[in-house]
Amino acid sequence: MTEVRWTSIGIPVPQGSKRHVGNGIMIEQSATLPAWRNQLIYDIQRAAKDVKFEAGVNVTLDFRFPRPKSHYRTGKYSHLLKETAPIYKTSKPDLDKIIRAVMDAMTYSGVIKDDANCYLVLSRKMYCNDEEQPCVYGIIKDVEKSTLDVHDFNIYGNISLRDI
């Protein structure tokens, strides 16, 4: 089975709307998107080496975000999470917009022919564990040899090594 696994360190940035600046020129609304996209392209190309997906793929994306200070206790226990601190991030950015940024980066990297060739995206947004940095963990697999396993996400850590 052909697959590419990578990690891009940094706070995931959404690819949202564009704005018109005149003379038919459109630019991204997010000033941080170009740097994030370049990081993604670099990391994907480095992980893929010479692998190119010409046909269908499925993609697994595990986005990790920094926790806000409100998730932690105060005083001498300020290094400990509150019992009510969530595992999953259910606030902005929108999941579809951070997926869009990664899918376009995979296409720009040349590793996949077109993001339209993706038949399945398995994705989630979580807060970082104590040892983690904000990032996205990604896996690209060819469609012909992949199977889906609902246990591909391990809520206690990174994406498991099980095949999709």
C-alpha positions as a Markdown table, in Angstrom:
| # | Residue | x | y | z |
|---|---|---|---|---|
| 1 | Met | 0.0 | 0.0 | 0.0 |
| 2 | Thr | 1.3 | 3.4 | -0.9 |
| 3 | Glu | 0.9 | 6.0 | 1.8 |
| 4 | Val | 2.5 | 9.3 | 2.9 |
| 5 | Arg | 2.6 | 10.4 | 6.6 |
| 6 | Trp | 3.7 | 13.8 | 7.7 |
| 7 | Thr | 3.5 | 16.3 | 10.5 |
| 8 | Ser | 3.4 | 20.1 | 10.1 |
| 9 | Ile | 4.2 | 22.0 | 13.2 |
| 10 | Gly | 2.3 | 25.3 | 13.7 |
| 11 | Ile | -1.2 | 26.5 | 14.5 |
| 12 | Pro | -3.5 | 25.3 | 11.7 |
| 13 | Val | -4.7 | 28.3 | 9.6 |
| 14 | Pro | -8.0 | 28.3 | 7.7 |
| 15 | Gln | -8.3 | 29.0 | 4.0 |
| 16 | Gly | -11.5 | 31.0 | 3.9 |
| 17 | Ser | -12.8 | 33.7 | 1.7 |
| 18 | Lys | -10.8 | 35.9 | -0.6 |
| 19 | Arg | -11.3 | 39.6 | -1.0 |
| 20 | His | -11.1 | 41.7 | -4.1 |
| 21 | Val | -8.4 | 44.4 | -4.1 |
| 22 | Gly | -9.0 | 45.8 | -7.6 |
| 23 | Asn | -8.2 | 45.1 | -11.2 |
| 24 | Gly | -9.5 | 41.6 | -10.9 |
| 25 | Ile | -7.0 | 40.6 | -8.2 |
| 26 | Met | -8.2 | 38.5 | -5.3 |
| 27 | Ile | -6.1 | 37.8 | -2.1 |
| 28 | Glu | -6.6 | 35.6 | 0.9 |
| 29 | Gln | -8.2 | 37.2 | 3.9 |
| 30 | Ser | -5.8 | 35.5 | 6.3 |
| 31 | Ala | -2.3 | 37.1 | 6.4 |
| 32 | Thr | -0.9 | 33.9 | 8.0 |
| 33 | Leu | -2.2 | 31.5 | 5.4 |
| 34 | Pro | 0.7 | 31.8 | 2.9 |
| 35 | Ala | 3.3 | 30.8 | 5.5 |
| 36 | Trp | 1.2 | 27.9 | 6.8 |
| 37 | Arg | 0.6 | 26.7 | 3.3 |
| 38 | Asn | 4.3 | 26.9 | 2.5 |
| 39 | Gln | 5.1 | 24.9 | 5.6 |
| 40 | Leu | 2.5 | 22.2 | 4.6 |
| 41 | Ile | 3.9 | 22.0 | 1.1 |
| 42 | Tyr | 7.5 | 21.6 | 2.4 |
| 43 | Asp | 6.5 | 18.9 | 5.0 |
| 44 | Ile | 4.3 | 17.0 | 2.5 |
| 45 | Gln | 7.0 | 17.0 | -0.2 |
| 46 | Arg | 9.7 | 15.9 | 2.3 |
| 47 | Ala | 7.6 | 13.0 | 3.6 |
| 48 | Ala | 6.5 | 11.9 | 0.1 |
| 49 | Lys | 10.0 | 11.9 | -1.4 |
| 50 | Asp | 9.1 | 10.7 | -4.9 |
| 51 | Val | 5.6 | 9.4 | -4.3 |
| 52 | Lys | 2.9 | 10.9 | -6.5 |
| 53 | Phe | -0.7 | 9.9 | -6.3 |
| 54 | Glu | -2.3 | 10.1 | -9.8 |
| 55 | Ala | -5.6 | 8.4 | -8.9 |
| 56 | Gly | -8.0 | 8.5 | -5.9 |
| 57 | Val | -6.8 | 8.9 | -2.3 |
| 58 | Asn | -8.2 | 9.1 | 1.1 |
| 59 | Val | -6.8 | 11.5 | 3.7 |
| 60 | Thr | -6.7 | 11.5 | 7.5 |
| 61 | Leu | -6.0 | 14.8 | 9.2 |
| 62 | Asp | -5.6 | 15.3 | 12.9 |
| 63 | Phe | -5.5 | 19.0 | 13.8 |
| 64 | Arg | -4.0 | 20.0 | 17.2 |
| 65 | Phe | -4.5 | 23.4 | 18.8 |
| 66 | Pro | -3.0 | 25.0 | 21.9 |
| 67 | Arg | -5.2 | 25.1 | 25.0 |
| 68 | Pro | -6.4 | 28.4 | 26.3 |
| 69 | Lys | -5.4 | 29.4 | 29.8 |
| 70 | Ser | -9.0 | 29.0 | 30.9 |
| 71 | His | -8.5 | 25.2 | 30.6 |
| 72 | Tyr | -6.0 | 25.2 | 33.5 |
| 73 | Arg | -6.4 | 25.5 | 37.2 |
| 74 | Thr | -5.0 | 28.5 | 39.1 |
| 75 | Gly | -2.4 | 29.0 | 41.8 |
| 76 | Lys | 0.0 | 26.3 | 42.7 |
| 77 | Tyr | -2.0 | 23.9 | 40.5 |
| 78 | Ser | -1.9 | 26.1 | 37.4 |
| 79 | His | 0.0 | 23.4 | 35.5 |
| 80 | Leu | -3.0 | 21.0 | 35.8 |
| 81 | Leu | -6.0 | 20.8 | 33.6 |
| 82 | Lys | -9.4 | 21.4 | 35.0 |
| 83 | Glu | -11.7 | 18.4 | 35.1 |
| 84 | Thr | -14.0 | 20.2 | 32.8 |
| 85 | Ala | -11.4 | 21.0 | 30.1 |
| 86 | Pro | -12.5 | 19.5 | 26.8 |
| 87 | Ile | -10.5 | 17.2 | 24.6 |
| 88 | Tyr | -12.0 | 18.3 | 21.3 |
| 89 | Lys | -11.9 | 21.8 | 19.9 |
| 90 | Thr | -15.5 | 22.9 | 19.0 |
| 91 | Ser | -14.8 | 26.5 | 18.3 |
| 92 | Lys | -13.2 | 28.4 | 15.4 |
| 93 | Pro | -11.6 | 27.8 | 13.0 |
| 94 | Asp | -14.1 | 25.9 | 10.9 |
| 95 | Leu | -13.0 | 22.4 | 10.2 |
| 96 | Asp | -13.9 | 22.6 | 6.5 |
| 97 | Lys | -11.6 | 25.7 | 6.1 |
| 98 | Ile | -8.6 | 24.1 | 7.7 |
| 99 | Ile | -9.1 | 21.0 | 5.7 |
| 100 | Arg | -9.3 | 23.2 | 2.5 |
| 101 | Ala | -5.9 | 24.7 | 3.3 |
| 102 | Val | -4.3 | 21.3 | 3.7 |
| 103 | Met | -6.0 | 19.8 | 0.6 |
| 104 | Asp | -4.8 | 22.7 | -1.6 |
| 105 | Ala | -1.3 | 22.3 | -0.1 |
| 106 | Met | -1.3 | 18.6 | -1.1 |
| 107 | Thr | -2.2 | 19.6 | -4.6 |
| 108 | Tyr | 0.4 | 22.4 | -4.8 |
| 109 | Ser | 3.0 | 20.1 | -3.5 |
| 110 | Gly | 2.5 | 17.8 | -6.5 |
| 111 | Val | 2.0 | 14.8 | -4.3 |
| 112 | Ile | -1.7 | 14.4 | -5.3 |
| 113 | Lys | -2.8 | 15.3 | -8.8 |
| 114 | Asp | -6.0 | 17.1 | -7.7 |
| 115 | Asp | -7.8 | 17.4 | -4.4 |
| 116 | Ala | -10.9 | 16.4 | -6.3 |
| 117 | Asn | -9.4 | 12.8 | -6.4 |
| 118 | Cys | -10.0 | 12.5 | -2.7 |
| 119 | Tyr | -12.9 | 10.3 | -1.9 |
| 120 | Leu | -12.7 | 10.4 | 1.9 |
| 121 | Val | -11.4 | 12.8 | 4.5 |
| 122 | Leu | -11.3 | 11.6 | 8.1 |
| 123 | Ser | -10.6 | 14.6 | 10.3 |
| 124 | Arg | -10.9 | 16.1 | 13.8 |
| 125 | Lys | -9.8 | 19.1 | 15.9 |
| 126 | Met | -8.3 | 18.5 | 19.3 |
| 127 | Tyr | -6.4 | 20.4 | 21.9 |
| 128 | Cys | -2.7 | 19.5 | 22.4 |
| 129 | Asn | -1.7 | 17.1 | 25.1 |
| 130 | Asp | 1.0 | 18.4 | 27.5 |
| 131 | Glu | 3.9 | 17.1 | 25.3 |
| 132 | Glu | 2.5 | 18.3 | 22.0 |
| 133 | Gln | 3.0 | 21.3 | 19.8 |
| 134 | Pro | 0.1 | 22.7 | 17.7 |
| 135 | Cys | 0.2 | 20.9 | 14.4 |
| 136 | Val | -1.5 | 18.7 | 11.9 |
| 137 | Tyr | -0.8 | 15.0 | 11.5 |
| 138 | Gly | -1.6 | 13.8 | 8.0 |
| 139 | Ile | -1.8 | 10.6 | 6.1 |
| 140 | Ile | -2.5 | 10.2 | 2.4 |
| 141 | Lys | -3.3 | 6.7 | 1.1 |
| 142 | Asp | -4.2 | 5.4 | -2.3 |
| 143 | Val | -7.8 | 4.3 | -2.8 |
| 144 | Glu | -7.2 | 0.9 | -4.4 |
| 145 | Lys | -5.5 | -0.6 | -1.4 |
| 146 | Ser | -7.2 | 1.1 | 1.5 |
| 147 | Thr | -9.8 | 0.0 | 4.0 |
| 148 | Leu | -11.5 | 2.2 | 6.6 |
| 149 | Asp | -11.1 | 1.3 | 10.3 |
| 150 | Val | -13.1 | 3.5 | 12.7 |
| 151 | His | -10.2 | 3.1 | 15.2 |
| 152 | Asp | -7.8 | 5.1 | 13.1 |
| 153 | Phe | -8.0 | 7.9 | 15.6 |
| 154 | Asn | -6.7 | 7.2 | 19.1 |
| 155 | Ile | -8.1 | 9.9 | 21.4 |
| 156 | Tyr | -5.1 | 9.6 | 23.7 |
| 157 | Gly | -2.4 | 10.4 | 21.1 |
| 158 | Asn | -1.5 | 10.6 | 17.5 |
| 159 | Ile | -3.1 | 8.8 | 14.6 |
| 160 | Ser | -2.7 | 5.1 | 15.0 |
| 161 | Leu | -0.7 | 2.9 | 12.6 |
| 162 | Arg | -3.8 | 1.0 | 11.5 |
| 163 | Asp | -4.6 | 1.1 | 7.8 |
| 164 | Ile | -7.5 | 3.0 | 6.4 |
